[in-house]
Amino acid sequence: MPNYWESRILTLGDGTVLVECGPMRMFIEGHAAGISQPEACRRAAQEAIKFLEQIAEHRAEIQAPGLTLPEPPKRLLVHEMWQAVCLVGDEDLTPMAAVAGTIADATADFLASEGLNKVVVNNGGDVALRLMSGETVTVGIRPEVNGTDVTRRILITSEMNIRGICTSGLGGRSFTRGVASAATVFASRASLADAAATAVANATYIVSPAVRRCRADSIDPNTDLRGVEITSDVGELTLDEIDTALKQGIERAEQLVKRSLIVGACVAAKGHMRCIGAFVE
């Protein structure tokens, strides 16, 4: 990991632990028998930094679409990233499309192995859950990836096998090829939800004078999407354009549901949202 990445770990008033390191800003919550476990969460924060270090060491090996790369060693976290994007199957997805979810998964798995029965790891909006029998958590769905407004709340139970909830869209930490302001995906792993959310958000691209595009490397020379056109801004869209974008995103999500890769999704654009999934009211 580059030595200019500083890190800090803070225990907040409610027992949640905040860890910041380089591009990572993660909130870790863990409970055992209904009691907050901040010390275990601090240990998990130290592990999260190690997970980030490991991926950084191997990042040069995954700077291309996953389907074109050789399989990484299974002992490395980059293997889970590679596997997630290959399962989703989009030709332009690089393993970095699953990086935040993969680190969240690894951190949540660490706490589950420590005996905690309710774990919520929020890695910049990409969330890993570990809920033992009888445990529940309510998640808020935002219509904008960087917004604070919540327009839907969904109760997640241990029986649903939803262990990853990730969001992609315009204005997020990663580039998008679509016009969705948020595409939130629910899956059995956060790594898979992360890759799938990127694919669903990308599927919302439409041709419109209001949609401005540029090469990803013109904004970030170090991007893993060199030469790929991404959406830089979206102006006012017509209702028909919004409808088309949402329909395309939902259709991509339905394809992934039929393959049992995800269990549902919510796709939003310009204040409109559509959702699929038996658990979504």
Secondary structure, DSSP 8 states (H G I E B T S, - for coil): --TT--EEEEE-TTS-EEEEETTEEEEEEEEETTEE-HHHHHHHHHHHHHHHHHHHHTGGGG-S-GGGS----TTSHHHHHHHHHHHH--TT--GGGGHHHHHHHHHHHHHHHTT-SEEEEEETTEEEEEE-TT-EEEEEE-SSTT-----EEEEEEGGG---EEEEE-TTSSS--SS--SEEEEEESSHHHHHHHHHHHHHTT----TTEEEEEHHHH-TT-S-TT-EEEEEE----HHHHHHHHHHHHHHHHHHHHTTS-SEEEEEETTEEEEESTT--
